């Protein structure tokens, strides 16, 4: 069973389908902090203002730098109007 789901190759985040532990390498991503099931995980480092894409759709913009493997669900993201 897969540990994460990526809906599109363009996505900047993947969704955890189980709890992930720091240090695990999943889909080429090293998990940086505990990630609960259902949370989004950054596929790569993103700078402030970077688009957050899920299923190739813009779901927000980062308000801060986000490191690869960070729990994007808890990171500051502003949703576009």
N, C-alpha and C positions, 0 to 999 in steps of 0.2 A: 504494500500500500504506500502511496506517495505521502510525503510529510507536508508538502505545500501544493497549492494549486495556482498555476499561472494561466489566466484566461486568454491572454494574447501575447505573442512574442514582443510586442511594443511596451508591455506593462512595466512600470518602474517598481511595482510591489507584487508580492505573492501573498497568498492567504494560507495561514497555518491550519492544517486539518487535524493537528494534534498539538499538544503542548511541546514547545521546543526549549532545549536547555542551552545555556551559553557554551560556546566552544564546538557545538555540533556543526558539521558542514552539510548543508542541505541545498541541492540544486546549484552547487558552486558558491553558495553564500555561507560564510561563517557567522553563526548566530552570536550576537554581542551581548544579549541580556535575555532573561526568561521571556518567552513569547507565548501567551496563552492561546489555546485553540480558538480560531476565528479571527485572530488579530492579523494585521498586515505586517509584512517584513520587507524592509527596503532591500532591493536587489543590488544596488550600488550606492555609493556616496552621492548625496544630493546637496547642492548649495541652496542658500536662502533664495526663495522665489522660484525654485524649480518646480515643474509640473509633476503632480502625482497622478499616474495613469493606472487604471484598472479596467480590464476589458477594452483597452484602447481608448477609454473615455477619461477626460479630465475630471478628477474628483476633488482636486484641491491643489494649492500651491504651498510649498514649505515656508514656514515663518522663520526657520532657523536652519543651519546646516544639519543634515542627518547622515550618520555614518552607515556604511553598508552593514547589513545584518541587524540594524536597530529595529525595535518594535515601532513601526510607523503609526500604529494605532494610538500610541500615547505621545507621539511627537507633535509639536505645534504645526498644524496645517490649517490654512484658511480656505474656505470653500468659495469658489467664484460665484459672482452674482449673475 
